[in-house]
Amino acid sequence: MVAADGSDQGGGWYFNVISKKVEHHDRSKSSDLLGPYPDEATARRALEITRERTEKADAEDAAWED
């Protein structure tokens, strides 16, 4: 659920790309967040997870183009 201020008030854990902090209940606006993640530890790895997914997608794109 998105509140009037643009923040997501649902469940889950999020990583704020601006503050570099994990958020759970009182969250920032959605455009600043990665997630939701199932737990705090996974949310702390958000940038690493995003990098891994991007590298995998890039490799799949390169293989498809060959």
C-alpha positions, 0 to 999 in steps of 0.5 A: 500500500502506498501512502499519500507521501509516496512511501510504501506502507506494506510488509517487507524489508527495503534498502534505501539507495539514498541513505544506504540504510535498511528500512522496514516499517517507516519507509521512504518514498518508493523511488528511493527503495530497492525491495521488498526483501524477505528479511533484514539481512537480504535487504542489506545485500540489495546492491550486491543482489542487484549487481549479480542480477545485472551481470547475469542479464548482461551475460544472457543478452550477450549470449542471445546476440551471438 
